Amino acid sequence: MEEALFAWFMDLRAKNSIPVSGDLLQQKARSFACLLGDNEFKASPGFGTLGPETAEAGPDCASAVHEDEDAWEHLRSVDEVPTGISFSDYVNADANAVTTEVLTDADMLRLVGSVEGVTAEDAADDPAGAEAPVPTPGQVMDALDLLRHFAGAHEGTEDELDALQTYEKSVRPLLTKRTQAKITDFFGGK
């Protein structure tokens, strides 16, 4: 139970949305105990140790929910809980937590960078790594305008603006070079 409580605490703390106090920990410990069938559990400040103080009869599972709600209302009254967090959010915090994500082989390779033993064929099998389509002439000109605007907004970028102008001059013939389609190209075979 302590491991489950610690995992719940770390997950809730990682979300950084609900302040976790001793009262919440004790209530969650009682809830876990009830789920595990331990109706004799009593959450005290030192609930991890067994001693005479824990030998007293603890709450039964039916009353645990009401005690949780009472503790929740107490925390709300002393402004320990941010507005917008409901008792249901608290109770279901561990069930709603996303704790793992399945990574594809491609995702793992991207995370670790280049890996020895991975061939070009392996990388080619990845649909996410498929080659992007060739941009249209309009997209190329829009990209050049965007780069020109960016360079123009900064001081000392004369060399960059000159490089963009040189690139635009070299690529313009490719963008305007079009061949007229024959009428027969639109019908069946050749």
Buried (B, 14 or more C-beta within 10 A) or exposed (E): BEEBBEEBBEBBEEEEEBBBBEBBBBBBBBBBBBEEEBBEBBBBEEBEEEEEEBEEEBBEBEEBBEBBBEBBEEBBEEEBBEEEBEBEEBBEBBEEBEEEEEEEEBEEBEEEEEEEEEEEEBEEEBEEEEEEEEEEBEEBBEEBEEBBEEBEEEEEBEEBEEEBEEEBEEBBEEBEEEEEEEEEEEEEEE
